[in-house]
Amino acid sequence: MAPQPTRGTFKFDKYYLVMEALRESGAAITEHAPAPMPRQWLEAVHDPDYVDEVFRAAVPREKERRIGFPVTERIRDRVRHTNGGTWLAARLAMEHGYAANSAAGSHHALADTGAGYCVFNDLAVASHRLIAEGDVKHILIVDLDVHQGDGTASLTAGREDIFTLSLHAEKNFPVRKARSSRDIALPDALDDDGYMEALGRHLPSIIDEFAPDLVLYQAGVDPHANDKLGRLALSDAGIAARDRYVVSEARKRGLPVASALGGGYGDDQREVAERHARSMLEMAQENSRFAAPAEVFRSP
């Protein structure tokens, strides 16, 4: 955890509340502490000058405004670990079928700046590194946050080995959307049935046609009807059905799934944290229906 910055509106306390909710759930979970993301891995995706600004905790004020909070030394250290967590979750998913990063999902970060409460883009960085190391050949990034994954789309544009699918509220942030491999813009107040119809119309065929080796899942809970920054109307049951569906569609094809926390906003941080925790537990329970991946990937 990093202390709350003196400037900005982002509430960091939901992250430790998520861990509290998971530990209090009684579920059989195993916790892993990630190593910080190496600088060279970040520089392979982000502009080295921007990476240097973050590492020196000297991010220009105009970039900090885009991010939404100042990048202090403690924030720098935190985002290096949360980025490392997505890579670690992917490696663990290859062994167990499913693993979750209880933070990150920083899908708005661009090459030379952060944005929208995101400093480095863990989804893009982890994807690049996993492919570069030969762990996998093709990765599908399923982004079901209520906001479009513009940074992830931009940082992976033109790559034939990474496919980005984004289902998002059409009228929500960012105003100027990037181009994912496939974008599904959803109308305001879309309910559970409408959302699942859209997801079911696209996800299975993408998996079959693209044939990924791994699914990275941006599992934001901000499509929930009570989310402060969302414009959709999913219920608790709808979020659970969504998460189970993503895991089921991947796992029945033998594909591992690693999820990142993504967005979730509200005045009651404990309520938001419990929503995130339920999301991860639903996915883990769905994964338990399937055997571990047939191929045993080499350990980190």
C-alpha positions in Angstrom: 0.0 0.0 0.0 1.0 3.6 -0.7 -0.2 6.5 1.5 -3.0 8.6 0.0 -1.4 11.4 -2.0 -2.0 15.0 -0.9 -3.4 15.8 -4.4 -5.9 13.9 -6.5 -9.3 12.2 -5.9 -8.4 8.5 -6.4 -9.0 6.4 -3.3 -6.3 3.8 -2.8 -7.8 2.3 0.3 -10.0 -0.1 -1.7 -7.0 -2.3 -2.4 -6.4 -3.4 1.2 -10.1 -3.7 1.7 -10.2 -6.1 -1.2 -7.6 -8.3 0.5 -9.5 -8.1 3.8 -12.7 -9.2 2.0 -10.9 -12.1 0.4 -9.3 -13.2 3.7 -12.6 -13.0 5.5 -14.5 -14.9 2.9 -13.3 -18.3 4.2 -12.3 -19.3 0.7 -9.2 -21.4 0.2 -6.9 -18.8 -1.4 -3.2 -18.7 -1.8 -1.5 -15.3 -1.8 1.7 -14.5 -3.8 3.8 -11.4 -3.5 5.0 -10.1 -6.9 8.4 -8.8 -7.6 8.6 -5.2 -8.9 8.4 -5.0 -12.7 11.9 -4.5 -14.0 12.7 -1.2 -15.6 13.7 -2.7 -19.0 10.3 -4.5 -19.2 8.5 -1.2 -18.8 10.8 0.5 -21.3 10.0 -2.2 -23.9 6.4 -0.8 -24.0 6.5 2.7 -22.6 8.7 5.7 -23.7 12.0 5.3 -21.7 11.9 9.1 -21.0 8.5 8.7 -19.3 9.7 5.6 -17.4 12.6 7.7 -16.2 10.3 10.4 -15.0 8.3 7.9 -13.0 11.4 6.3 -11.5 12.8 9.7 -10.4 9.3 10.6 -9.1 9.6 13.7 -11.3 6.5 13.3 -13.5 5.6 16.8 -15.0 2.5 18.3 -13.4 0.5 18.2 -16.7 1.0 14.4 -16.8 0.1 14.0 -13.1 -3.1 15.9 -13.9 -3.9 13.3 -16.6 -3.1 10.5 -14.2 -5.2 12.0 -11.4 -2.7 12.0 -8.6 1.0 12.9 -8.0 3.6 10.1 -8.7 5.6 10.0 -5.5 8.4 7.5 -4.7 5.8 5.4 -2.8 3.4 5.4 -5.7 6.3 4.5 -8.1 7.2 1.5 -5.9 3.5 0.5 -5.7 2.9 0.6 -9.4 6.0 -1.4 -10.2 4.7 -4.2 -7.9 1.1 -4.1 -9.2 2.5 -4.3 -12.7 4.6 -7.3 -11.7 1.5 -8.8 -10.2 -0.2 -9.1 -13.6 2.8 -10.9 -15.1 2.9 -13.2 -12.0 -0.8 -13.9 -12.2 -0.4 -14.9 -15.9 2.4 -17.3 -15.0 0.3 -18.8 -12.1 -2.7 -19.1 -14.3 -0.6 -21.3 -16.7 -0.2 -23.7 -13.8 -3.6 -23.5 -12.1 -6.0 -22.4 -14.8 -6.9 -19.1 -13.1 -5.1 -16.5 -11.0 -6.0 -12.9 -10.1 -4.0 -9.7 -9.5 -5.8 -8.0 -6.7 -4.8 -4.6 -8.1 -3.7 -3.1 -11.5 -5.7 -3.3 -14.7 -4.2 0.1 -15.6 -5.6 0.1 -19.1 -5.5 3.9 -19.7 -1.8 4.4 -19.5 -0.2 5.4 -22.8 3.3 5.2 -24.2 4.6 8.5 -22.9 2.1 9.3 -20.1 -0.2 7.9 -17.6 -3.9 8.7 -17.6 -7.2 7.9 -15.8 -5.6 6.8 -12.5 -3.1 4.6 -14.5 0.7 5.0 -14.4 2.0 2.0 -16.4 -0.1 -0.3 -18.5 0.3 -3.7 -16.8 -1.8 -5.5 -19.4 0.3 -4.4 -22.3 3.7 -4.8 -20.5 2.8 -8.3 -19.3 1.6 -9.3 -22.7 4.8 -8.1 -24.4 7.0 -9.8 -21.9 5.2 -13.1 -21.9 5.4 -13.3 -25.7 9.0 -12.0 -25.8 10.1 -14.7 -23.3 8.4 -17.4 -25.3 5.9 -18.3 -22.6 3.0 -17.9 -25.1 2.6 -17.0 -28.7 -0.8 -15.3 -28.8 -2.7 -13.4 -26.0 -6.3 -12.3 -25.9 -7.0 -9.3 -23.7 -10.7 -9.2 -22.7 -11.5 -5.7 -21.3 -14.9 -5.6 -19.6 -14.2 -2.5 -17.6 -17.0 0.1 -18.2 -14.4 2.4 -19.7 -12.7 1.6 -23.0 -9.1 0.2 -22.7 -7.7 3.0 -24.9 -4.1 2.7 -23.6 -4.0 -1.1 -24.0 -5.4 -0.7 -27.6 -2.9 2.0 -28.5 0.2 0.1 -27.0 -0.7 -3.1 -28.8 -2.0 -1.7 -32.1 -0.7 -3.5 -35.2 0.5 -6.6 -33.3 -0.9 -9.8 -34.8 0.0 -11.7 -31.6 -2.2 -9.7 -29.3 -6.0 -9.3 -29.7 -7.9 -6.6 -27.7 -11.6 -6.9 -27.1 -13.3 -4.0 -25.3 -16.9 -3.9 -24.2 -17.6 -0.4 -22.7 -20.1 2.3 -22.2 -20.2 4.3 -25.4 -20.7 7.7 -23.7 -18.2 7.2 -20.9 -14.5 8.1 -20.5 -12.3 8.4 -22.5 -14.1 10.9 -24.8 -11.7 10.1 -27.6 -11.6 6.3 -28.0 -8.7 4.3 -29.4 -9.2 1.4 -31.8 -9.1 -2.0 -30.2 -9.0 -5.2 -32.3 -12.7 -5.2 -31.6 -14.7 -2.5 -29.8 -18.3 -3.0 -28.6 -19.8 0.3 -27.6 -22.8 -0.2 -25.2 -25.7 2.1 -24.6 -26.4 3.7 -21.2 -28.3 1.7 -18.7 -27.8 -1.7 -20.4 -28.9 -4.5 -18.1 -27.7 -8.0 -17.4 -29.5 -9.6 -20.3 -28.4 -7.1 -22.9 -24.8 -7.2 -21.7 -24.6 -11.0 -21.8 -26.1 -11.0 -25.2 -23.4 -8.7 -26.5 -20.6 -10.6 -24.8 -21.9 -14.0 -26.0 -22.2 -12.7 -29.5 -18.5 -11.8 -29.7 -16.3 -13.7 -27.2 -16.6 -17.3 -28.3 -16.0 -16.6 -32.0 -13.0 -14.4 -31.2 -11.4 -17.1 -29.0 -12.0 -19.7 -31.8 -10.7 -17.6 -34.6 -7.8 -15.9 -32.9 -6.8 -19.1 -31.0 -4.9 -17.5 -28.1 -2.7 -19.3 -25.6 -3.7 -17.1 -22.7 -6.5 -14.8 -21.8 -5.8 -11.6 -19.8 -9.0 -10.3 -18.3 -9.6 -6.7 -17.2 -12.4 -7.5 -14.7 -13.5 -4.1 -13.7 -16.7 -4.0 -11.6 -17.7 -0.5 -12.7 -20.4 -1.8 -15.1 -22.4 -2.3 -11.9 -25.6 -0.3 -11.6 -24.4 1.4 -8.4 -21.0 2.3 -9.6 -20.2 6.0 -9.2 -18.4 6.3 -12.6 -20.3 3.8 -14.6 -23.2 4.2 -17.0 -24.4 0.6 -17.3 -26.9 -1.3 -15.0 -25.5 -4.7 -14.2 -26.6 -6.3 -11.0 -24.5 -8.4 -8.6 -25.8 -11.5 -10.4 -25.0 -9.9 -13.7 -21.4 -9.3 -12.8 -21.1 -12.8 -11.5 -22.6 -14.3 -14.7 -20.2 -12.2 -16.8 -17.1 -13.3 -14.9 -18.1 -17.0 -14.8 -18.8 -16.8 -18.6 -15.4 -15.4 -19.4 -13.6 -18.0 -17.4 -15.8 -20.9 -18.7 -15.3 -19.9 -22.3 -11.6 -19.9 -21.9 -11.2 -22.9 -19.6 -13.4 -25.3 -21.6 -10.9 -24.6 -24.4 -8.0 -25.4 -22.2 -6.9 -21.8 -21.9 -5.6 -20.2 -18.7 -7.1 -16.9 -17.5 -5.4 -14.2 -15.4 -7.5 -11.3 -14.2 -6.6 -7.8 -13.2 -8.8 -5.8 -10.8 -9.7 -2.8 -13.0 -12.2 -0.1 -12.2 -14.8 0.1 -9.4 -15.8 3.4 -7.8 -18.2 4.6 -5.0 -18.5 6.5 -1.8 -18.5 3.3 0.2 -15.1 1.8 -0.4 -15.9 -1.3 1.5 -18.9 -2.0 -0.7 -16.7 -1.6 -3.8 -14.0 -3.8 -2.4 -16.5 -6.6 -1.6 -17.7 -6.3 -5.2 -14.2 -6.9 -6.5 -13.6 -9.8 -4.0 -16.8 -11.5 -5.1 -15.7 -11.2 -8.7 -12.4 -13.0 -8.1 -14.1 -15.7 -6.0 -16.7 -16.3 -8.6 -14.0 -16.8 -11.2 -11.9 -19.1 -9.0 -15.0 -21.2 -8.3 -15.8 -21.4 -12.0 -12.2 -22.4 -12.7 -12.5 -25.3 -10.1 -14.8 -27.0 -12.5 -12.0 -27.6 -15.0 -8.7 -29.5 -14.9 -5.5 -27.6 -14.7 -4.0 -26.7 -18.1 -2.6 -29.7 -19.9 0.7 -28.1 -20.7 2.9 -27.3 -17.7 4.7 -24.0 -18.3 8.1 -23.5 -16.9 8.1 -21.9 -13.4 9.1 -18.1 -13.0 
